[in-house]
Amino acid sequence: MSVATVIEAARAFLGDRITTNAALRDHHAHGQDTQTPVQPDAVAFVESTEEVSRLLALCHAERVPVVAWGAGTSLEGHVTPVRGGITVDLSRMTAVLSVSQPDMDCRAQAGVTREQLNTHLRDSGLFFPVDPGTSACTIGGMCATRASGTNAVRYGTMRDNAMGLTVVMADGRVIKTGGRVRKSSTGYDLTRLFVGSEGTLGIITEVQLRLHGIPEAISSATCQFPTLGDAVETVIAVMQMGIPVARMELLDDVQTAASIAYSKLDGLEALPTLFFEFHGTQASVAEQAGQVEEIAAGFDGRAFRWATDPAERSKLWQARHDAYWAGLALKPGHQGIATDAIVPISRLNEAILGAKEDILASGLTAPIVGHVGDGNFHTVILVPPEPDGLARAWELDKKIVARALALGGSCSGEHGVGIGKREFLEAEHGADALAVMRAVKQALDPRGVMNPGKIFLN
């Protein structure tokens, strides 16, 4: 393996956009996680699919590892180059290539962020709904990790909204998957194979996306509950009634207290709280909110408050997106581990109340927050600055995941596998299914250069 050979050859078409600068290598040594950072040997700032193709052909020939980089916001060590090699930074591929208002779709390069895309779409009457909670995340990275977020309960995840891809394979070949039609019965579904593959099978450079009409009316609401169980039972009832809420987010009492202090939320107490959002016509929004308020009242929900003013709604959802930072502010000097588990909606109460018991038994502070309309919830485990602090935090995470799996759930609803969730994959999918995954990896990346050390334990 000769990284130096690849770097020298790549300079012919990248020039100084392939760099061994120590500060840039350090920046690309980790994402937003607690995994051990590892510097790549070089960072390549690519600007086209052709450049990615030429670079991957070189890396394949020299057996040099390749890690794709979008914005570095991943939470499970996806972008840590554990075996060195070349990090391919796609953040300069920021073109929205086409928008079709009649067909409600668009095509964008992988480095376009969710916020950039929606700004571009603003005058079209359309929007892209997948909202992982940070404006920095890129469309390519969201595809690679099969991201979702607060709107997924109504609009689906990246799996549902990515219609087609341009992918550079491990050896540099370029393929296009899917297309612009809403359904197809032809061949293997390669689009969904690459969505969620975490850069282990190829690098996504362009994405064809499904768009949605901006709703005529939007209303948000908050409701508080005397117990966490009452809040979760409300969620289950709302989903089982088939009310098409756009967002339904849970904050436990610890997270609510943190968000009140950090985001200056007025009129809330430090109690378990649900945030709702309703999309539709004026009449349908009012009807949905009324139905939810009635259900919540049946579980001792109190202080059901509407928020139709855009500024007030924005403040509410910004507070939800800032939940991680609000949690960290509870314990200055602590690190944060954002866990991720998902269960069938009917088992949500067992999972969340069980997690609460585990947190109390651990002696750690860990606010609970989640996209509970999907059965997906997170704990932000605050890691004390003590020798055994990180080990205690990981032990708590393992207990939460083990319970989710026992309840028929998954070790990750949206963060992905990366490094952090590898040990749970066989328990979730079984040895035979994992062997099939390995076979796919071997077939598409026989030299093992694509993001090695991720998804599989070895």
C-alpha positions as CSV (number, residue, x, y, z in Angstrom):
1,M,0.0,0.0,0.0
2,S,1.4,3.4,-0.9
3,V,-0.5,6.4,0.2
4,A,2.3,8.6,-1.1
5,T,1.7,7.2,-4.6
6,V,-2.0,8.1,-4.4
7,I,-1.3,11.6,-3.1
8,E,1.3,12.3,-5.8
9,A,-1.0,11.0,-8.6
10,A,-4.0,12.9,-7.3
11,R,-2.2,16.2,-7.3
12,A,-2.3,16.0,-11.1
13,F,-6.1,16.7,-11.0
14,L,-6.7,18.0,-7.5
15,G,-3.6,20.3,-7.1
16,D,-3.5,21.7,-3.6
17,R,-7.0,20.4,-2.9
18,I,-5.4,17.2,-1.6
19,T,-3.5,18.1,1.5
20,T,-1.5,16.6,4.3
21,N,-1.9,19.7,6.5
22,A,-1.9,18.6,10.1
23,A,-4.7,20.9,11.2
24,L,-7.0,19.7,8.4
25,R,-6.1,16.1,9.0
26,D,-6.9,16.6,12.7
27,H,-10.3,18.2,11.8
28,H,-11.1,15.1,9.8
29,A,-10.0,12.6,12.5
30,H,-13.4,12.3,14.1
31,G,-17.1,13.2,14.0
32,Q,-19.3,14.4,16.9
33,D,-18.7,11.3,19.0
34,T,-16.5,9.9,21.7
35,Q,-14.6,7.4,19.5
36,T,-10.8,7.7,19.6
37,P,-9.7,10.2,16.8
38,V,-7.5,8.9,14.0
39,Q,-5.9,11.2,11.5
40,P,-6.2,10.4,7.8
41,D,-2.9,10.5,5.8
42,A,-4.4,13.1,3.6
43,V,-7.7,15.0,2.9
44,A,-9.0,15.5,-0.6
45,F,-11.5,18.3,-1.3
46,V,-13.3,17.0,-4.4
47,E,-15.6,19.1,-6.6
48,S,-17.1,16.6,-9.0
49,T,-18.1,13.0,-9.5
50,E,-15.3,12.6,-12.0
51,E,-12.7,13.7,-9.4
52,V,-14.1,11.2,-6.9
53,S,-14.0,8.5,-9.6
54,R,-10.4,9.1,-10.5
55,L,-9.4,9.3,-6.8
56,L,-11.1,6.0,-5.9
57,A,-9.5,4.2,-8.9
58,L,-6.1,5.3,-7.5
59,C,-6.9,4.2,-4.0
60,H,-8.3,0.9,-5.2
61,A,-5.2,0.2,-7.2
62,E,-2.9,0.9,-4.3
63,R,-5.3,-0.6,-1.6
64,V,-5.5,2.7,0.2
65,P,-8.4,3.1,2.6
66,V,-11.0,5.8,1.7
67,V,-13.5,7.6,4.1
68,A,-16.2,9.9,2.8
69,W,-16.8,13.1,4.7
70,G,-19.8,15.4,4.5
71,A,-20.0,17.7,7.5
72,G,-18.6,15.5,10.3
73,T,-21.8,15.5,12.3
74,S,-22.2,11.7,12.6
75,L,-22.5,10.3,16.1
76,E,-21.2,6.7,15.9
77,G,-17.6,7.2,14.5
78,H,-18.6,6.8,10.8
79,V,-16.0,9.3,9.6
80,T,-13.1,8.3,11.8
81,P,-10.4,6.9,9.4
82,V,-9.4,4.0,11.7
83,R,-6.9,2.7,9.2
84,G,-5.6,6.0,7.9
85,G,-5.7,6.6,4.1
86,I,-7.6,9.3,2.3
87,T,-10.6,11.2,3.6
88,V,-12.7,12.4,0.7
89,D,-14.4,15.7,1.7
90,L,-17.5,16.4,-0.4
91,S,-18.4,19.7,1.3
92,R,-17.6,21.7,-1.9
93,M,-20.1,19.7,-4.0
94,T,-22.9,22.1,-3.2
95,A,-24.9,22.5,-6.5
96,V,-28.6,22.0,-6.7
97,L,-28.6,20.5,-10.2
98,S,-32.3,20.6,-11.0
99,V,-35.7,21.2,-9.5
100,S,-39.0,20.1,-11.0
101,Q,-42.0,21.8,-9.4
102,P,-44.6,19.8,-11.3
103,D,-42.9,16.4,-10.4
104,M,-42.0,17.6,-6.9
105,D,-38.4,16.4,-7.0
106,C,-34.9,17.7,-7.3
107,R,-31.3,16.5,-7.8
108,A,-28.5,17.8,-5.6
109,Q,-24.9,17.1,-5.1
110,A,-23.9,15.3,-2.0
111,G,-22.4,18.3,-0.2
112,V,-25.6,20.4,-0.2
113,T,-26.9,20.8,3.3
114,R,-30.5,20.4,4.3
115,E,-30.7,24.1,5.1
116,Q,-29.1,25.2,1.8
117,L,-31.6,23.0,-0.1
118,N,-34.6,24.4,1.6
119,T,-33.4,27.9,1.0
120,H,-33.0,27.1,-2.7
121,L,-36.5,25.7,-2.8
122,R,-38.1,28.5,-0.8
123,D,-39.9,30.2,-3.8
124,S,-41.0,26.9,-5.4
125,G,-43.7,26.1,-2.8
126,L,-41.8,22.9,-2.0
127,F,-39.6,21.7,0.8
128,F,-37.4,18.8,1.8
129,P,-38.7,17.5,5.1
130,V,-36.0,15.2,6.6
131,D,-34.7,17.1,9.6
132,P,-32.0,15.3,11.7
133,G,-31.8,18.3,14.1
134,T,-28.8,20.1,12.7
135,S,-28.6,22.5,9.8
136,A,-25.1,21.5,9.0
137,C,-25.7,17.9,7.9
138,T,-25.3,17.2,4.2
139,I,-27.7,15.3,1.9
140,G,-25.0,12.8,1.0
141,G,-24.2,12.1,4.6
142,M,-27.9,11.8,5.5
143,C,-28.2,9.2,2.7
144,A,-25.1,7.3,3.9
145,T,-26.5,7.0,7.5
146,R,-30.2,6.6,6.5
147,A,-31.0,9.7,8.6
148,S,-34.4,10.7,9.8
149,G,-35.4,13.2,12.5
150,T,-38.4,15.2,13.9
151,N,-40.5,15.1,10.7
152,A,-40.1,11.3,10.0
153,V,-43.3,10.3,11.7
154,R,-45.2,12.0,8.8
155,Y,-42.7,12.3,5.9
156,G,-40.5,9.3,6.4
157,T,-36.7,9.0,6.5
158,M,-34.0,9.3,3.8
159,R,-34.9,5.7,2.8
160,D,-38.3,7.1,1.7
161,N,-37.2,10.3,0.2
162,A,-34.1,9.3,-1.8
163,M,-35.4,8.3,-5.3
164,G,-32.1,7.7,-7.0
165,L,-28.3,8.2,-6.5
166,T,-25.1,8.7,-8.4
167,V,-22.5,6.4,-6.7
168,V,-18.8,6.0,-7.2
169,M,-17.9,2.4,-6.6
170,A,-14.7,1.2,-4.9
171,D,-12.8,0.8,-8.1
172,G,-13.9,4.1,-9.5
173,R,-16.8,3.0,-11.7
174,V,-19.8,5.4,-11.6
175,I,-23.3,4.0,-11.5
176,K,-26.7,5.6,-11.3
177,T,-29.5,3.9,-9.2
178,G,-33.2,4.5,-9.2
179,G,-34.6,7.5,-11.1
180,R,-37.4,10.0,-11.0
181,V,-40.4,7.7,-11.1
182,R,-42.3,7.1,-7.9
183,K,-42.1,3.3,-8.2
184,S,-40.4,0.7,-10.3
185,S,-40.4,-3.1,-10.4
186,T,-37.1,-3.5,-12.2
187,G,-34.0,-5.2,-10.8
188,Y,-32.5,-5.0,-7.3
189,D,-33.2,-1.9,-5.3
190,L,-29.7,-0.5,-5.4
191,T,-30.8,2.9,-4.1
192,R,-31.8,1.4,-0.8
193,L,-28.7,-0.8,-0.7
194,F,-26.5,2.3,-0.7
195,V,-28.8,4.4,1.6
196,G,-27.6,3.4,5.0
197,S,-24.4,1.8,3.8
198,E,-22.2,4.4,5.6
199,G,-19.7,4.7,2.8
200,T,-18.7,1.1,3.0
201,L,-19.8,0.2,-0.5
202,G,-19.2,3.3,-2.5
203,I,-19.4,7.1,-2.3
204,I,-22.7,8.9,-3.0
205,T,-22.1,12.1,-5.1
206,E,-25.6,13.0,-6.2
207,V,-29.1,12.4,-4.9
208,Q,-32.5,12.5,-6.5
209,L,-34.9,13.6,-3.8
210,R,-38.6,13.5,-3.3
211,L,-40.0,16.9,-2.3
212,H,-43.3,17.9,-0.6
213,G,-45.6,20.9,-0.8
214,I,-45.3,23.5,1.9
215,P,-48.4,23.1,4.1
216,E,-51.1,25.8,4.0
217,A,-51.2,25.9,7.8
218,I,-48.7,24.8,10.5
219,S,-49.4,24.8,14.2
220,S,-47.2,23.6,17.1
221,A,-48.3,22.7,20.6
222,T,-46.9,21.7,23.9
223,C,-48.5,19.6,26.6
224,Q,-47.1,18.6,30.0
225,F,-47.8,15.5,32.1
226,P,-47.4,14.5,35.8
227,T,-45.5,11.3,34.9
228,L,-43.4,10.1,32.0
229,G,-45.7,7.1,31.6
230,D,-48.7,9.4,31.0
231,A,-46.7,11.2,28.2
232,V,-45.7,8.0,26.5
233,E,-49.2,6.5,26.7
234,T,-50.5,9.7,25.0
235,V,-48.0,9.1,22.1
236,I,-49.1,5.5,21.7
237,A,-52.8,6.5,21.6
238,V,-52.2,9.3,19.1
239,M,-50.4,6.9,16.7
240,Q,-52.9,4.1,17.2
241,M,-55.7,6.6,16.4
242,G,-54.0,7.4,13.1
243,I,-53.8,11.1,13.6
244,P,-51.3,12.4,11.0
245,V,-49.1,14.5,13.3
246,A,-46.0,16.0,11.5
247,R,-43.9,16.0,14.6
248,M,-44.3,14.5,18.1
249,E,-41.3,14.8,20.4
250,L,-40.8,13.7,24.0
251,L,-38.7,15.4,26.7
252,D,-38.5,13.9,30.1
253,D,-38.5,16.1,33.2
254,V,-34.7,16.3,33.2
255,Q,-34.5,17.4,29.6
256,T,-37.4,19.8,30.0
257,A,-35.6,21.5,32.9
258,A,-32.4,21.7,30.8
259,S,-34.3,23.2,27.9
260,I,-36.1,25.7,30.0
261,A,-32.8,27.0,31.3
262,Y,-30.8,26.8,28.1
263,S,-33.4,27.9,25.5
264,K,-35.3,30.3,27.8
265,L,-38.7,28.5,27.3
266,D,-41.4,30.4,29.0
267,G,-44.6,28.9,30.6
268,L,-43.2,25.4,31.0
269,E,-42.5,23.5,34.2
270,A,-39.8,20.8,34.7
271,L,-42.2,18.0,33.8
272,P,-42.4,15.4,31.1
273,T,-43.4,17.3,28.0
274,L,-44.6,16.5,24.4
275,F,-43.9,18.9,21.5
276,F,-46.4,18.5,18.6
277,E,-46.6,20.0,15.1
278,F,-49.5,19.7,12.8
279,H,-49.5,20.3,9.0
280,G,-52.4,20.7,6.6
281,T,-55.3,23.1,5.9
282,Q,-56.5,25.5,8.6
283,A,-59.4,23.2,9.3
284,S,-57.4,19.9,9.4
285,V,-54.7,21.4,11.6
286,A,-57.4,22.6,14.1
287,E,-59.1,19.2,14.0
288,Q,-55.8,17.3,14.5
289,A,-54.8,19.5,17.4
290,G,-58.2,19.2,19.0
291,Q,-58.1,15.4,18.8
292,V,-54.6,15.3,20.3
293,E,-55.6,17.6,23.1
294,E,-58.6,15.4,23.9
295,I,-56.4,12.3,24.0
296,A,-53.7,14.0,26.2
297,A,-56.4,15.1,28.6
298,G,-57.3,11.5,29.1
299,F,-53.8,10.9,30.4
300,D,-53.7,13.9,32.7
301,G,-52.2,16.2,30.1
302,R,-52.2,19.8,31.2
303,A,-51.4,23.2,29.9
304,F,-52.0,22.3,26.2
305,R,-50.7,25.4,24.4
306,W,-50.9,26.2,20.7
307,A,-48.2,28.1,18.8
308,T,-49.2,29.4,15.4
309,D,-46.9,32.4,15.3
310,P,-43.8,31.5,13.1
311,A,-41.4,33.0,15.6
312,E,-42.9,31.2,18.5
313,R,-42.9,27.9,16.6
314,S,-39.3,28.5,15.5
315,K,-38.2,29.1,19.1
316,L,-39.9,25.9,20.2
317,W,-38.2,23.7,17.6
318,Q,-34.9,25.4,18.0
319,A,-35.1,24.4,21.7
320,R,-35.8,20.8,20.6
321,H,-32.8,20.9,18.2
322,D,-30.6,22.3,21.0
323,A,-31.6,19.6,23.4
324,Y,-28.1,18.0,23.3
325,W,-26.4,21.3,24.2
326,A,-29.0,22.0,26.9
327,G,-28.2,18.6,28.4
328,L,-24.5,19.3,28.4
329,A,-25.1,22.6,30.1
330,L,-26.5,20.7,33.1
331,K,-23.0,19.4,33.9
332,P,-20.2,21.7,32.7
333,G,-17.0,19.7,32.1
334,H,-18.9,16.5,31.2
335,Q,-18.9,14.9,27.8
336,G,-22.1,13.7,26.2
337,I,-23.0,10.4,24.6
338,A,-26.2,10.5,22.5
339,T,-27.7,7.0,22.5
340,D,-30.2,5.8,20.0
341,A,-32.8,3.0,20.3
342,I,-36.1,2.3,18.7
343,V,-38.9,-0.2,19.5
344,P,-42.4,-1.0,18.2
345,I,-44.8,1.8,19.2
346,S,-46.7,-0.6,21.5
347,R,-43.5,-1.3,23.5
348,L,-42.4,2.3,23.9
349,N,-43.5,2.7,27.5
350,E,-41.6,-0.4,28.6
351,A,-38.5,0.8,26.7
352,I,-38.5,4.4,28.0
353,L,-39.5,3.7,31.6
354,G,-37.0,0.9,31.7
355,A,-34.3,3.3,30.4
356,K,-35.3,5.7,33.1
357,E,-34.8,3.0,35.8
358,D,-31.4,2.1,34.3
359,I,-30.4,5.8,34.4
360,L,-31.4,6.2,38.1
361,A,-29.5,3.0,39.0
362,S,-26.4,4.1,37.2
363,G,-26.1,7.3,39.2
364,L,-25.4,9.3,36.0
365,T,-27.4,12.2,34.6
366,A,-29.0,11.3,31.2
367,P,-31.9,13.4,29.9
368,I,-34.3,11.5,27.6
369,V,-35.5,13.0,24.4
370,G,-37.0,11.4,21.3
371,H,-38.9,11.2,18.0
372,V,-41.5,9.1,19.9
373,G,-44.0,9.0,17.0
374,D,-41.6,6.5,15.4
375,G,-40.9,4.6,18.7
376,N,-37.4,6.2,18.5
377,F,-35.8,7.8,21.6
378,H,-32.4,9.0,22.8
379,T,-30.7,9.6,26.1
380,V,-27.9,12.1,26.4
381,I,-25.6,10.4,28.9
382,L,-23.4,13.0,30.6
383,V,-20.0,11.4,31.1
384,P,-18.3,12.5,34.3
385,P,-14.6,13.5,34.2
386,E,-13.6,10.5,36.2
387,P,-11.4,7.5,35.2
388,D,-14.4,5.2,35.0
389,G,-16.8,7.8,33.7
390,L,-16.8,6.7,30.0
391,A,-17.0,3.0,30.9
392,R,-20.1,3.6,33.1
393,A,-21.7,5.6,30.3
394,W,-21.2,2.8,27.8
395,E,-22.5,0.3,30.3
396,L,-25.7,2.3,30.6
397,D,-26.0,2.5,26.8
398,K,-25.6,-1.2,26.5
399,K,-28.4,-1.8,28.9
400,I,-30.7,0.5,27.0
401,V,-29.9,-1.2,23.7
402,A,-30.3,-4.7,25.2
403,R,-33.8,-3.8,26.4
404,A,-34.8,-2.4,23.0
405,L,-33.6,-5.5,21.2
406,A,-35.5,-7.7,23.7
407,L,-38.6,-5.7,22.9
408,G,-38.3,-6.4,19.2
409,G,-36.5,-3.1,18.4
410,S,-33.3,-1.9,16.9
411,C,-30.0,-0.7,18.3
412,S,-30.3,2.4,16.1
413,G,-33.3,4.2,14.7
414,E,-31.3,6.9,12.9
415,H,-27.6,7.3,14.0
416,G,-26.4,4.3,12.2
417,V,-23.8,1.7,13.1
418,G,-20.3,3.1,12.4
419,I,-18.0,1.9,15.2
420,G,-20.3,2.5,18.2
421,K,-23.1,0.0,17.3
422,R,-21.1,-2.8,15.7
423,E,-21.3,-5.2,18.6
424,F,-25.1,-5.3,18.5
425,L,-25.6,-6.2,14.9
426,E,-25.5,-10.0,15.2
427,A,-27.9,-9.9,18.2
428,E,-30.3,-7.8,16.1
429,H,-30.0,-9.5,12.7
430,G,-28.7,-12.9,13.3
431,A,-25.4,-14.5,12.1
432,D,-26.8,-15.6,8.8
433,A,-28.1,-12.2,7.8
434,L,-24.8,-10.6,8.9
435,A,-23.0,-13.1,6.7
436,V,-25.1,-12.0,3.7
437,M,-24.1,-8.3,4.5
438,R,-20.5,-9.3,4.6
439,A,-20.9,-11.1,1.2
440,V,-22.4,-7.9,-0.3
441,K,-19.4,-5.9,1.1
442,Q,-16.9,-8.4,-0.3
443,A,-18.6,-8.4,-3.7
444,L,-18.7,-4.6,-4.1
445,D,-15.4,-3.8,-2.2
446,P,-13.2,-6.8,-2.6
447,R,-10.1,-5.0,-1.5
448,G,-11.8,-3.6,1.6
449,V,-10.8,0.0,1.0
450,M,-14.2,1.7,1.5
451,N,-14.5,3.0,5.1
452,P,-12.9,-0.1,6.7
453,G,-13.6,-0.9,10.3
454,K,-17.3,0.2,10.2
455,I,-20.5,-1.8,10.6
456,F,-18.6,-5.1,11.0
457,L,-16.5,-5.9,14.1
458,N,-13.6,-7.2,12.0
